[in-house]
Each structure stands twice: as structure tokens, then as C-alpha cells.
Amino acid sequence: MNWHLLGISFITVFLSELGDKSQLAAIALSGRGQSTRAVFFGTAGALLLTSLLGAIAGGAVAEVLPTRILKAIAAVGFAILAIRLLFFNNPESVED
């Protein structure tokens, strides 16, 4: 097991999920529901499944593309999302 990669993956996903919509949804569901345990297991299972799908998809794409190009594609994707959030997610334009 590559412990360094395991630690980096854990820290990256943990920090990116703090304050994320999925965490806010879990907070809302546990505040509304009767069982926080059910909300925990449901949200943890969903996060595990999405992470598994991401790891499988990333592994499959890495078989076809070199890691350097895969990282460049991910960087461009994040940059596009950031630009979209900064400039094209104006709540005032939604109200018009």
C-alpha cells in the first residue's frame, strides 16, 4: 500500500468536502431526520461509491492517456469551473 498516496488522497478529499454541498445536505438531513446514524451511513456510502467510481474512471483513463496529460486535463477542468463560478454565477442575473 502506498501510504503517502493514501494520506494525500484522504487529506485532499477531506478538506474539499468540508463545507461542500454534500456536507450541508448531510447537516440538513440529520437536522430533519430522526436518525443521525442513518444519515451518516447513507452519506458515507454515497461518498464511498462516488470515490470508487472516480478512482475506477481515473485508472481507466490513465491506461489510455499519460499522467501528465491527465493532470493537464484536470487542471483545465478546474480552471473552467473556477472561471465559471467567478464570472458566470451571478445571483443577480438569475433573479432578472
Secondary structure as UniProt FT lines:
FT   HELIX           3..17
FT   TURN            18..19
FT   HELIX           21..32
FT   HELIX           36..64
FT   HELIX           67..87
FT   HELIX           91..95
//
